[in-house]
Amino acid sequence: MTGSGYGQPPKQKLRITPSARRIVFLTAIIGFISAFAASQMSHTLPFARTSLDLTEGQMSGIFAGVRAASLVGVVFSLIADRSGRRRPLLGAFALVCLASLVTAFIPSPLAYVVSQALVRIGVVAVAAISIVVIAEEVPANARALALGFYGLAGSMGVGFGLILLPIAEGTDNAWRLLFGIASLGLFAFPVLNRFLPESRAFVAAPAFPFTKALGMGLGKHFWPLAGVSFFVAAFSSPAFDFVLERLINDLDWDTGAARFLLILFSGVGTIGLLVGGRLADRIGRRPTSAIAIAIGLVGGIGFYTLDSGWFLAISIFLSTLGATMLTPSLAAQRTELFPTRLRATAGGWITNIAIAGSITGFLGGAVMIDRYGLAVTMSFLGLGLIIAILLVLRLPETKGTDLVRRKADPSGASQQM
């Protein structure tokens, strides 16, 4: 690894090649369907919780358990660095759809937990590998923007789930129908299997221990990135998953009104995916990420401490804007800081540490929510975002790094590529 000495070529006109556009389009399909499937557990929480006769604290514990199971998703990333990106990405996508099908048609609490754990494993793998594929296929001067488009597809999947949420109100088990809809993504598999190519950057090479690479220079970038991911996830995961619970069961909002509020103001807030991507490509990854985390913190705390409809709306917008601005910026930097033969593995382990952050947040919720309420719990978890901002500022700027042109050295740690 060359420290912070990343070669940055002269500014070029923003251009995405036809092959890169195809990659962005195909991964956007995967991202849309996977995000729709992943969001159903939180979207249907008010209905599934009462159907399963669970308290908010107990449901938080289930969320933590599902997140813990998803740590297995790193296996897909390890395979991606050893045999290529394409097959594990398609396999993870198929797992998401099939596990959603199980949730829909096997009506038992145990099947619900197990199948959603499998969905989460697939979703984690899809996100980690898709980011790598896009980063390796899209030119450096448009990389973060392309990742923003991928994130936008995922946000549209989440939004589509909100649009269909009234289905869950039909009967006691109507919420399962939404998981059935998620399984329809299997119809896209033949198209993806035919047209999704292997990454141009991937070259088969003997396995190199990731722990050894950390000791040879990668650790100084890995651990700050991991810390950012941990603290962001510890706050954002429970903050996102309890949004409808707060509006419907805590503030007594009608489901339709709560859904409208989220669709409108979180929908507008997703412009952050494009804003964050463009800013990251223009002014850099570090300042964009720091600004994004600060905006998300203000919005997230506001949502759980304020009761007025307009303040809630503004808070939803700000929290969504901050979260979506961070997505392409941090994703681009994460891929640019690691060599090709360890890029997916590093991303997978960082994702696992983010999952550990989610688990920590949900376990904190399981202990604190029933005793102190959502507002106090989320405010406490929000303190970690201040640490995340400080960690972001310790990372080197990687804007403009070429991920394909240069080759990795045998150790996989002494050069960027």
C-alpha positions as CSV (number, residue, x, y, z in Angstrom):
1,M,0.0,0.0,0.0
2,T,1.4,3.4,-0.9
3,G,-0.1,5.2,2.0
4,S,-1.9,8.4,0.9
5,G,0.1,8.7,-2.4
6,Y,-2.8,7.9,-4.7
7,G,-2.2,8.8,-8.3
8,Q,-4.9,11.2,-9.4
9,P,-5.0,11.8,-13.2
10,P,-5.8,15.2,-14.7
11,K,-9.5,16.2,-14.7
12,Q,-11.5,14.5,-17.4
13,K,-14.8,15.2,-18.9
14,L,-17.5,13.2,-17.1
15,R,-18.2,10.2,-19.3
16,I,-19.6,6.7,-18.6
17,T,-18.9,4.2,-21.4
18,P,-21.7,2.0,-22.8
19,S,-20.3,-1.1,-21.0
20,A,-20.2,0.8,-17.7
21,R,-23.8,2.0,-18.3
22,R,-24.8,-1.7,-18.8
23,I,-23.1,-2.6,-15.5
24,V,-24.9,0.2,-13.7
25,F,-28.2,-0.8,-15.2
26,L,-27.9,-4.5,-14.3
27,T,-26.7,-3.9,-10.8
28,A,-29.5,-1.4,-10.4
29,I,-32.0,-4.1,-11.1
30,I,-30.3,-6.3,-8.4
31,G,-30.2,-3.4,-6.0
32,F,-33.9,-2.5,-6.5
33,I,-35.1,-6.0,-5.9
34,S,-32.7,-6.7,-3.0
35,A,-33.6,-3.4,-1.3
36,F,-37.3,-4.1,-1.7
37,A,-36.9,-7.5,-0.1
38,A,-34.6,-6.3,2.7
39,S,-37.0,-3.4,3.7
40,Q,-40.0,-5.6,4.2
41,M,-39.0,-6.7,7.7
42,S,-38.9,-3.1,8.9
43,H,-41.9,-2.0,6.8
44,T,-44.1,-4.7,8.1
45,L,-42.8,-4.5,11.7
46,P,-46.0,-2.9,13.2
47,F,-48.1,-5.7,11.6
48,A,-45.7,-8.6,12.1
49,R,-45.0,-7.6,15.7
50,T,-48.7,-7.7,16.7
51,S,-49.3,-10.8,14.6
52,L,-46.5,-12.6,16.4
53,D,-47.5,-11.0,19.8
54,L,-44.1,-9.5,20.5
55,T,-43.1,-6.3,22.3
56,E,-40.9,-3.5,20.7
57,G,-38.0,-4.7,22.8
58,Q,-38.4,-8.3,21.8
59,M,-38.7,-7.4,18.1
60,S,-35.5,-5.4,18.5
61,G,-33.8,-8.6,19.8
62,I,-35.1,-10.5,16.7
63,F,-33.6,-7.8,14.5
64,A,-30.3,-8.2,16.3
65,G,-30.4,-12.0,15.8
66,V,-31.1,-11.6,12.1
67,R,-28.3,-9.2,11.7
68,A,-26.0,-11.6,13.5
69,A,-26.8,-14.4,11.1
70,S,-26.0,-12.1,8.2
71,L,-22.4,-12.0,9.2
72,V,-22.2,-15.2,7.1
73,G,-22.5,-13.0,4.0
74,V,-18.8,-12.4,4.1
75,V,-18.3,-15.8,2.6
76,F,-19.7,-14.5,-0.7
77,S,-17.1,-11.7,-0.7
78,L,-14.3,-14.2,0.0
79,I,-15.4,-16.2,-3.0
80,A,-15.6,-13.0,-5.1
81,D,-11.9,-12.3,-4.5
82,R,-10.9,-15.9,-5.4
83,S,-13.1,-17.0,-8.3
84,G,-14.7,-13.7,-9.6
85,R,-17.4,-11.3,-8.8
86,R,-20.2,-12.5,-11.1
87,R,-21.2,-15.9,-9.7
88,P,-21.3,-15.0,-6.0
89,L,-23.3,-11.9,-6.9
90,L,-25.9,-13.9,-8.8
91,G,-26.0,-16.5,-6.1
92,A,-26.6,-14.0,-3.4
93,F,-29.4,-12.4,-5.4
94,A,-31.1,-15.7,-5.9
95,L,-30.8,-16.4,-2.1
96,V,-32.6,-13.1,-1.4
97,C,-35.5,-14.0,-3.6
98,L,-35.9,-17.6,-2.5
99,A,-35.7,-16.8,1.2
100,S,-38.4,-14.1,0.7
101,L,-40.5,-16.8,-0.8
102,V,-40.1,-19.0,2.3
103,T,-41.2,-16.0,4.5
104,A,-44.4,-15.7,2.4
105,F,-45.5,-19.3,2.4
106,I,-44.4,-20.9,5.6
107,P,-46.4,-19.1,8.3
108,S,-44.5,-19.9,11.5
109,P,-42.4,-17.6,13.7
110,L,-39.3,-19.8,13.4
111,A,-39.6,-19.8,9.6
112,Y,-39.9,-16.0,9.7
113,V,-36.7,-15.6,11.7
114,V,-34.7,-18.1,9.7
115,S,-35.9,-17.0,6.2
116,Q,-35.3,-13.3,7.0
117,A,-31.8,-14.2,8.3
118,L,-31.1,-15.8,4.9
119,V,-32.5,-12.7,3.1
120,R,-30.2,-10.5,5.1
121,I,-27.2,-12.8,4.3
122,G,-28.0,-12.4,0.6
123,V,-28.6,-8.6,0.9
124,V,-25.3,-8.1,2.6
125,A,-23.4,-10.0,-0.1
126,V,-25.3,-8.3,-2.9
127,A,-24.4,-4.8,-1.6
128,A,-20.7,-5.7,-0.9
129,I,-20.1,-7.2,-4.3
130,S,-22.2,-4.8,-6.4
131,I,-20.2,-1.9,-5.0
132,V,-17.0,-3.6,-6.1
133,V,-18.3,-4.4,-9.6
134,I,-19.5,-0.9,-10.2
135,A,-16.2,0.7,-8.8
136,E,-14.1,-1.6,-11.1
137,E,-16.1,-1.0,-14.2
138,V,-16.9,2.7,-14.1
139,P,-14.2,5.4,-14.8
140,A,-12.8,7.2,-11.8
141,N,-14.3,10.6,-12.6
142,A,-17.8,9.2,-12.5
143,R,-17.4,6.3,-10.0
144,A,-19.1,7.8,-6.9
145,L,-21.9,9.2,-9.1
146,A,-22.5,5.7,-10.6
147,L,-22.6,4.3,-7.0
148,G,-25.1,7.0,-6.3
149,F,-27.3,5.7,-9.1
150,Y,-27.0,2.2,-7.7
151,G,-28.1,3.5,-4.3
152,L,-30.9,5.4,-5.9
153,A,-32.2,2.1,-7.4
154,G,-32.1,0.6,-3.9
155,S,-34.0,3.6,-2.5
156,M,-36.6,3.2,-5.2
157,G,-37.0,-0.4,-4.1
158,V,-37.6,0.7,-0.5
159,G,-40.0,3.3,-1.7
160,F,-41.9,0.8,-3.8
161,G,-42.3,-1.3,-0.6
162,L,-43.9,1.7,1.1
163,I,-46.3,2.2,-1.8
164,L,-47.4,-1.4,-1.5
165,L,-47.6,-1.3,2.3
166,P,-51.4,-1.0,2.4
167,I,-51.5,-4.7,1.4
168,A,-50.3,-5.5,4.9
169,E,-53.4,-4.1,6.4
170,G,-55.8,-6.6,4.8
171,T,-55.8,-9.4,7.3
172,D,-53.7,-10.6,10.2
173,N,-51.2,-12.3,7.9
174,A,-51.5,-10.1,4.8
175,W,-48.1,-8.7,5.5
176,R,-46.6,-11.9,4.2
177,L,-47.8,-11.1,0.7
178,L,-45.2,-8.4,0.5
179,F,-42.5,-11.0,0.9
180,G,-44.1,-13.0,-1.9
181,I,-43.8,-10.0,-4.2
182,A,-40.1,-9.8,-3.3
183,S,-39.6,-13.3,-4.5
184,L,-40.8,-12.3,-8.0
185,G,-37.3,-10.9,-8.6
186,L,-36.4,-14.5,-9.6
187,F,-37.9,-13.6,-13.0
188,A,-35.0,-11.2,-13.6
189,F,-32.4,-13.9,-13.0
190,P,-32.2,-15.2,-16.6
191,V,-31.5,-11.7,-17.9
192,L,-28.9,-11.0,-15.3
193,N,-27.2,-14.4,-15.8
194,R,-27.0,-13.7,-19.6
195,F,-25.8,-10.1,-19.6
196,L,-23.8,-9.5,-16.4
197,P,-20.1,-9.9,-17.3
198,E,-17.2,-10.6,-15.0
199,S,-15.3,-7.6,-13.8
200,R,-12.5,-6.4,-16.0
201,A,-10.3,-5.8,-13.0
202,F,-10.5,-9.3,-11.6
203,V,-7.6,-11.6,-12.2
204,A,-7.5,-15.0,-10.6
205,A,-4.6,-15.3,-8.1
206,P,-3.6,-17.4,-5.2
207,A,-5.4,-16.6,-1.9
208,F,-3.6,-14.1,0.3
209,P,-4.6,-14.0,4.0
210,F,-6.5,-10.8,4.8
211,T,-5.1,-10.7,8.3
212,K,-1.6,-10.7,6.9
213,A,-2.4,-7.8,4.5
214,L,-3.7,-5.8,7.5
215,G,-0.3,-6.1,9.1
216,M,1.4,-5.0,5.9
217,G,-0.2,-1.6,5.7
218,L,-3.9,-2.1,4.9
219,G,-4.9,-1.9,8.6
220,K,-4.3,1.9,8.9
221,H,-7.2,2.4,6.4
222,F,-9.3,-0.6,7.2
223,W,-9.9,0.1,10.9
224,P,-11.0,3.8,10.5
225,L,-13.4,2.7,7.7
226,A,-14.6,-0.1,9.9
227,G,-15.2,2.3,12.8
228,V,-17.2,4.7,10.6
229,S,-19.3,1.8,9.4
230,F,-19.9,0.4,12.9
231,F,-21.1,3.7,14.5
232,V,-23.2,4.7,11.5
233,A,-24.9,1.3,11.5
234,A,-25.4,1.3,15.2
235,F,-27.5,4.4,14.9
236,S,-29.1,4.2,11.5
237,S,-30.3,0.5,11.6
238,P,-32.6,0.9,14.6
239,A,-33.4,4.5,13.6
240,F,-34.6,3.3,10.2
241,D,-36.4,0.1,11.3
242,F,-38.4,1.8,14.0
243,V,-39.7,4.7,11.9
244,L,-43.1,3.3,11.2
245,E,-43.3,1.9,14.7
246,R,-42.9,5.4,16.1
247,L,-45.4,7.0,13.7
248,I,-48.1,4.4,14.0
249,N,-47.9,3.0,17.5
250,D,-46.1,5.8,19.4
251,L,-47.6,8.9,17.8
252,D,-50.9,7.2,16.7
253,W,-50.6,8.2,13.1
254,D,-52.8,6.6,10.6
255,T,-50.9,4.1,8.4
256,G,-51.8,6.0,5.3
257,A,-50.6,9.3,6.7
258,A,-47.3,7.7,8.0
259,R,-46.7,6.1,4.6
260,F,-47.4,9.4,2.7
261,L,-45.0,11.3,5.0
262,L,-42.2,8.7,4.4
263,I,-42.7,8.4,0.7
264,L,-42.8,12.1,0.1
265,F,-40.0,13.4,2.3
266,S,-37.7,10.4,2.3
267,G,-38.2,10.3,-1.5
268,V,-37.1,13.9,-1.9
269,G,-34.2,13.2,0.5
270,T,-32.8,10.4,-1.8
271,I,-31.5,13.2,-4.0
272,G,-28.6,12.9,-1.7
273,L,-27.5,9.8,-3.6
274,L,-26.8,12.0,-6.7
275,V,-25.7,15.0,-4.7
276,G,-23.3,12.9,-2.6
277,G,-22.0,11.1,-5.6
278,R,-21.3,14.2,-7.6
279,L,-19.8,16.1,-4.6
280,A,-17.5,13.1,-3.9
281,D,-16.3,13.1,-7.5
282,R,-15.7,16.9,-7.4
283,I,-14.6,17.9,-3.9
284,G,-13.5,14.6,-2.6
285,R,-14.7,11.6,-0.5
286,R,-13.7,12.9,3.0
287,P,-15.5,16.2,3.1
288,T,-18.6,14.8,1.5
289,S,-18.8,11.9,4.0
290,A,-18.2,14.2,7.0
291,I,-21.0,16.6,5.9
292,A,-23.3,13.7,5.2
293,I,-22.9,12.1,8.6
294,A,-23.6,15.5,10.3
295,I,-26.7,16.1,8.3
296,G,-28.0,12.5,9.0
297,L,-27.4,13.0,12.8
298,V,-29.4,16.2,13.0
299,G,-32.3,14.6,11.0
300,G,-32.3,11.3,12.9
301,I,-32.3,12.8,16.4
302,G,-35.0,15.3,15.3
303,F,-37.3,12.6,14.1
304,Y,-37.2,10.7,17.5
305,T,-37.4,13.8,19.7
306,L,-39.9,16.1,17.9
307,D,-43.7,15.5,17.6
308,S,-44.9,18.2,15.2
309,G,-45.8,16.9,11.7
310,W,-43.7,19.6,9.9
311,F,-40.6,19.0,12.2
312,L,-41.0,15.3,11.6
313,A,-41.1,15.9,7.8
314,I,-38.0,18.0,7.9
315,S,-36.2,15.5,10.0
316,I,-37.1,12.7,7.7
317,F,-35.8,14.7,4.7
318,L,-32.5,15.6,6.5
319,S,-31.8,12.1,7.8
320,T,-32.5,10.6,4.4
321,L,-30.4,13.3,2.7
322,G,-27.5,12.6,5.0
323,A,-27.7,8.8,4.8
324,T,-27.9,8.9,1.0
325,M,-25.1,11.4,0.5
326,L,-22.9,9.1,2.6
327,T,-23.6,6.0,0.6
328,P,-21.8,6.7,-2.7
329,S,-19.0,8.7,-1.1
330,L,-18.0,6.0,1.5
331,A,-18.6,3.2,-0.9
332,A,-16.2,4.7,-3.5
333,Q,-13.5,5.4,-0.9
334,R,-13.9,1.9,0.5
335,T,-13.2,0.3,-2.9
336,E,-10.3,2.7,-3.7
337,L,-8.4,2.0,-0.5
338,F,-7.8,-1.7,-1.2
339,P,-6.1,-3.8,-3.9
340,T,-8.1,-5.7,-6.4
341,R,-7.4,-9.2,-5.0
342,L,-8.6,-8.1,-1.5
343,R,-11.2,-5.5,-2.5
344,A,-14.3,-7.6,-2.1
345,T,-12.9,-9.3,1.1
346,A,-12.1,-6.0,2.7
347,G,-15.6,-4.7,1.7
348,G,-17.2,-7.9,3.2
349,W,-15.4,-7.5,6.5
350,I,-16.2,-3.9,6.7
351,T,-19.8,-4.8,6.0
352,N,-19.6,-7.4,8.8
353,I,-18.4,-4.8,11.2
354,A,-21.3,-2.6,10.2
355,I,-23.6,-5.5,10.9
356,A,-21.9,-5.8,14.3
357,G,-22.8,-2.1,14.7
358,S,-26.4,-2.9,13.8
359,I,-26.5,-5.7,16.3
360,T,-25.1,-3.4,19.0
361,G,-27.7,-0.8,18.2
362,F,-30.6,-3.3,18.3
363,L,-29.3,-4.9,21.5
364,G,-29.1,-1.4,23.0
365,G,-32.7,-1.0,21.9
366,A,-33.7,-4.2,23.4
367,V,-32.3,-3.0,26.8
368,M,-33.3,0.6,26.6
369,I,-36.4,1.1,24.5
370,D,-39.0,-0.5,26.8
371,R,-37.4,1.3,29.8
372,Y,-36.5,4.7,28.4
373,G,-38.4,5.0,25.1
374,L,-37.3,5.5,21.5
375,A,-36.2,9.2,21.9
376,V,-33.6,8.6,24.7
377,T,-32.3,5.4,23.0
378,M,-31.8,7.0,19.6
379,S,-30.2,10.1,21.1
380,F,-27.7,7.9,23.0
381,L,-26.9,5.9,19.9
382,G,-26.4,9.1,17.9
383,L,-23.3,10.0,20.0
384,G,-21.4,7.4,17.9
385,L,-21.9,9.5,14.8
386,I,-19.6,12.2,16.2
387,I,-16.9,9.6,16.5
388,A,-17.6,8.5,12.9
389,I,-17.0,12.1,11.7
390,L,-13.6,12.2,13.4
391,L,-12.6,8.8,11.9
392,V,-13.6,9.9,8.4
393,L,-11.3,12.9,8.7
394,R,-8.4,10.5,9.4
395,L,-8.7,8.7,6.0
396,P,-6.7,9.7,2.9
397,E,-8.5,11.3,0.0
398,T,-8.8,8.8,-2.9
399,K,-10.7,10.9,-5.5
400,G,-9.6,9.9,-9.0
401,T,-7.9,6.6,-8.2
402,D,-7.7,4.2,-11.2
403,L,-8.8,0.7,-10.1
404,V,-8.0,-1.2,-13.4
405,R,-4.9,0.3,-15.0
406,R,-2.3,-0.7,-12.4
407,K,-1.6,-4.3,-11.2
408,A,-1.4,-5.6,-7.7
409,D,1.9,-6.8,-6.3
410,P,2.2,-10.3,-5.0
411,S,1.5,-9.3,-1.4
412,G,-1.7,-7.4,-2.4
413,A,-0.7,-4.8,0.1
414,S,2.0,-2.6,-1.2
415,Q,0.2,-1.0,-4.2
416,Q,-3.3,0.4,-4.6
417,M,-4.0,-2.1,-7.4
